């Protein structure tokens, strides 16, 4: 019998610890696809571009707003729209502090997992097509 398996989801939890001592947990269930990786990379490059623009001209309101939009796009893509809204509300729209805190998690946890799953899928495709 031949068995078909669904792709594994990346799952994790993030705790949003509030100053009043309470916490809220959000669950991340991310279906990593090549399209997701492409979209993440596109948003990442846009964010870097807007960072450069705001560094060159800190009073460029348009670049600052666009950077914020890209940040929201990254969060919605990686954490889901509902979780992104919870995170944004948790930080009270302080996008800079939010990215300072979230960027290490994204780069050190999510991105390596994205890369690992894509490598595995490429390997599986090569093996299935040629055997």
N, C-alpha and C positions, 0 to 999 in steps of 0.2 A: 504494500500500500504506500502511496505517495502522500506525504503530509505537506500541507501549505501552512505557513506560519505568518502571523501578522508581524509587522515590524515592531521592534521594542520601542516603547516610549521612554524618554528621559523623565524621571520623576524626582522631585526634591521638595523640601519645605524651606520656607524662609520665615523667620520670626520678626515681627515688627514690634519691638519693645518700646513702649511709650514712657514718657517721663513720669507719669503717675503710677508706674509699677505694673500696669496691665500690659498684656501682649495679645497680638493677633497673629495667627499662623496662616500663611497662604501656601497652597500646594501648587507646584508647577508640574504640569504634564505636557511635555513638548515632543511632538512628533517631528523628528528631524528628517527633513527631505532635502534633496538638492536645491529645490526652489527656495526653501527657508534659508539655506546657507547663502545663496546668491543674494537674496533680499537683505540679509544681515550685513553682508559685505558691502552692498550698495549704501545702506544707511550708515555704516561705519565710516566709509569714505566721505560721505556728505558731512558727517559730524566733524571729522578732522578738518575738512575744508572750512566749515563755519568757525571752528576754533581758531584757525589761522587768521580768518577775517576779523574776528573779535579781538585777537591779540594785536593785530595791526591797527585797528581802530576800535577801542573799547566803547565808543559812543555810537557805534553802528547798530541802531535799534533793529533794523531789518535782519541783520546777521544773527543777533542775539535771539530774536523771535524764531528764526528758522532753525537755529541750533536747538531750541526748546522743542520745536515740532519734531525734529529728528530724534531727540531723546525719547519723546512720547512714542514715536514709531518703533524704536528699538525695544522699549519696554512692552508694548502691545504685541510685538512679534515674538519675543522670547518668553514672556510671562503670561500672555493672554490679555485681552482687553480689560476684563473685570479685575484681574490682579494688578494690572498697570494702574488702573484708577485707584485702587486701594493704596498702592505704593505712593502715587502722586499726592493723594490726600494725606497720607502719613507724613510726608515731607512738607506739607502745606505749600505746594508749588515751588519749593526751593530746589530748582533743578540742578544747581551746581552742587549743593551738598548731597543730593540724591545720587548724582553720578559719581561723586567722590567715594561714597559708600558702596554703590553697586558695581562700579567698574571692576574692582578686583574680583568680585564674584563672577561676573560675566566672563572676564578674561582668563581667570584661573580655574573655573569650574565648568561653565557652559561651553566656551569655545573649544577647549580640549575634547570635551565629550562630542561636540559637533564634528570635529575633525576625525575622531576615532570612529564614529558611526559611518561617516562618509567613506573612510578608508575601508572599513569592513564591507560596506555595500559594494564598493568597486571590486574588491577581492571576490565577493560572492558572485557578482555578475560575470566576471571573467571565468570563474570556475564552472558556473552553470552553462555558459555558452560554449565552452570549448570541451566539455566532457560529455 
